């Protein structure tokens, strides 16, 4: 009995020690909504390409730039634009002003998955990590590919505005 009382007394200081506060997650620098991937005749084969569309909000107090990304399904991830019906790589990424939202959509600014490692058909789940200048990389939850009539432009791989 006496031994258990001594052990209990020995544990009291440990129980009274200050408890460290739980780690607080840093607020998100960038938020993505409504992300999806286009399934089309350009994406239905290995080596093909397709667009990724979403709304991106810059939650920081400084301008940041979406530069590129990575995906297990694509050899290259680039930022692209459509000007006068012709799609091309953006020269300096996609700039996101502080507190503003940019919409990436067919026929406008978008992310391109190029050199597809497998076909992307309607219903395919696609992973994507976006990389920025001025913000941490952002892993997007797997997106579903779907068909869409919009955004049937020509592609000029040598053109950059």
N, C-alpha and C positions, 0 to 999 in steps of 0.2 A: 504494500500500500504506500509506504513511504517513498519507495523508488518511483512509482507512477506519479506521485505528487511532485517530486523533483523534476521529472521529465516534463510534466505539465508546466511548471514554473519556468523551465528553461525555454519552452516554446513561446511564452508570452511576449518577450521582446520581438521575436520574429513576426508575430501576428500584429504587433502595434507599429511596425516599421511603415514608413510612408509608402503608399502604392503609387507607382509611376502612372501618369496619365496615359490613356490610350493614344496611339499615334493618330494624328489627324491627317486625312488625305488632302493633298494639295488640290485647290480648285482646278477644274478643267480649263486648259488654255484654249482649246478648240473643241467645238461641239458639232457633230454631224447628224443630220436628220434626213429621212426619206431617201436613203441610199439604195440604188439598184443598178443592175448591169443589163445591157442590151443583148438579147439573143437575136442573131440575124444570119444571113448567108455569109457574112464576113467572119462570124465566130463559130460556125458549125464544123470546123475542121482544125486539125493540128497545124500550127503556123499562122493561124488567122489572127484577127484583132477585133476589139470591141470597145465601146465606151462605157464609162461608169459615171453616174449622175447622182447628185445629192445637193443638199443645202449645207454650207459650211459657215459656222459663226465663229468669229474671232472674239474670244472673251478676255483678251489682254488689253492693256492700255497703249499698245504699240502696234505698228503695222507688221504683219508677218507675211511670208510668201510660201505658198504650196509649191514645192519644187519637183517632187517625184514620189515614188513609192515602191513597194515590193508586194508581190503576190506569188503564191506557190504555183499558180496556174499560168503565169506569164513570164516570158523572158525579159521583157522591158515594161516599165510603167512610166508614162510621160504625161505632162499637161499639154492639152491641145485647145485649139480655138477653131471656129468656123467663121471665115470672112468671105462674103459674096459667094456662098455656097461651096467654098473650098476649105477643107480641113487641113491644118498644119500645126506643127509643134509651136508652143508659145516660146518666145525668145528668153523670157526671164521668169517663167512660172506664172502662178496666179496670185496676185496681191490681194491680201485681206486686210482692210482697214480696221482700226480698233473699234470693237463693239458692233461691227457690221456683219451682215450675212451676204454671202455670194451664192447664187444659184448656178450649179453646173447642170446643163440641160442639153438635150439633142438640138443640134443646130447652133450651139453657142460654145461657151467654155465647158470643158469636160476633162476627165482623166481617161487616158487610153491604155488598155492592156494589149500589148503587142507580142508577137512571137508565142502565141498560145501553145502550151504544152499538151493540152487536150481540148476537145471541142467544148464550147459553152453553148448549151441548148436551153430552152425555156425550162426553168426549175432547177438548173445547176446552182449549187451554192459556191460562192466565190469569196475568198478571203482577200483582204487588202490592208496594208499599213501605209499611211500617208506620211511623207517626210517634208518638214518645213524648215525655212530659215527663220529663226526667231521664236520657235516653239518646239516642244518635244514631239517626237513621232506619235502618231495616233493609230491604234489598231481599231479597225472597224469590225463590228460583228459580221459574220458571214452574210453576204447579200444574195438574194435570189435573182437569177437572170429571168427576164421576161421579154416578150416581143413588143415592139412599138413602131408605129408607122413613121414617126417624126425622125428627122436627122439623117436623111438619105443624101449625103453630100459626097463629092469626090475627094480624093486624098492626094495631096502633094507632099511627099516626104522631104523634098528639098526646100520648101517654102517656109519661112519663119518671119512672123510680123513682130 
